[in-house]
């Protein structure tokens, strides 16, 4: 099998897995960076990784599937894979139950405040979602950043916050 045929088969299989996940769970979560130990990340050869760049960027995760129900996709930064997917699954569950999240909205999940913010540059972040919906970056799916607070309800940019602002870039300050 030549390389192009193998890549096409891989993309088709990935798209099929994503579609099955979206049908079953409502969304497909994509996790990028951090200490991910999944089979895909582990398979990347050490000489093909740019660990210096990865170390400078916080891990992030985003959904694919909400665009299909007329809602922006969701993005969260600075959490472990399990925590990021937990937040995304819970918040996307609200959307599937009929809630429309809007920028500036403050919601609560498991005792933490979450601020919903518009992502001004979704074409530079939501690559898997745009690929799934066959949208070029300039006509990207829309995105909302779910910014989380510390246990006292303070966000990283607020006085007294226990959070590192580098873990949650402000909307528009990050691109993948």
C-alpha positions, -999 to +999 in steps of 0.1 A: +000+000+000+014+034-009+016+063+016-012+083+000-036+053+001-026+045+037-033+082+048-066+081+030-076+049+048-064+063+082-085+095+076-115+075+066-112+052+097-107+083+120-138+100+105-158+068+110-147+065+146-156+102+152-190+098+136-198+067+158-187+085+189-208+115+181-238+093+174-233+074+207-222+102+230-232+134+214-196+147+209-161+135+201-133+150+223-099+158+210-071+162+235-038+179+226-006+181+245+003+176+281+011+142+294-012+123+272-003+086+273-028+074+247-017+050+220-016+077+193+006+100+213+028+072+224+033+061+188+048+094+178+086+089+175+107+110+199+126+125+170+093+137+153+081+156+184+088+192+191+089+189+228+103+224+233+072+239+216+048+215+234+063+224+268+055+261+261+018+254+254-008+242+278-027+211+271-062+216+256-092+197+245-122+205+223-154+189+211-165+179+176-203+174+172-220+204+187-217+223+153-240+196+139-268+206+164-263+244+157-241+252+187-204+263+188-179+237+197-163+238+232-126+243+242-109+239+276-073+245+286-049+233+313-066+201+325-056+164+324-073+143+297-098+129+322-107+163+337-109+180+303-132+154+289-153+154+321-158+192+317-165+190+280-189+160+283-208+177+311-212+210+294-220+195+260-246+174+278-263+207+288-263+217+251-278+184+241-305+189+268-315+222+250-293+248+267-276+274+245-244+288+260-235+324+253-203+343+256-201+360+290-223+334+307-211+322+341-221+286+350-212+262+377-199+226+375-189+205+405-185+236+427-163+255+402-173+286+383-169+283+345-169+314+323-181+309+287-161+330+262-161+334+225-130+321+206-121+347+180-097+324+161-114+290+159-098+281+125-064+281+143-075+256+170-104+233+160-086+213+134-104+180+140-138+196+141-132+216+109-119+184+092-149+165+103-173+191+089-151+198+059-147+235+067-116+255+058-100+276+086-115+308+072-150+293+075-143+275+107-169+260+131-175+285+159-160+279+193-166+288+229-138+286+255-148+271+289-125+289+314-124+274+349-119+291+382-100+280+413-119+265+443-127+300+456-143+310+423-114+333+411-102+331+376-065+331+367-064+368+359-080+379+391-062+390+422-057+362+447-062+334+422-043+302+429-042+294+391-013+300+367-026+323+339-003+304+314-025+273+319-055+290+304-046+315+276-072+343+271-093+339+240-074+350+209-040+346+225-035+309+215-033+290+183-025+253+179 
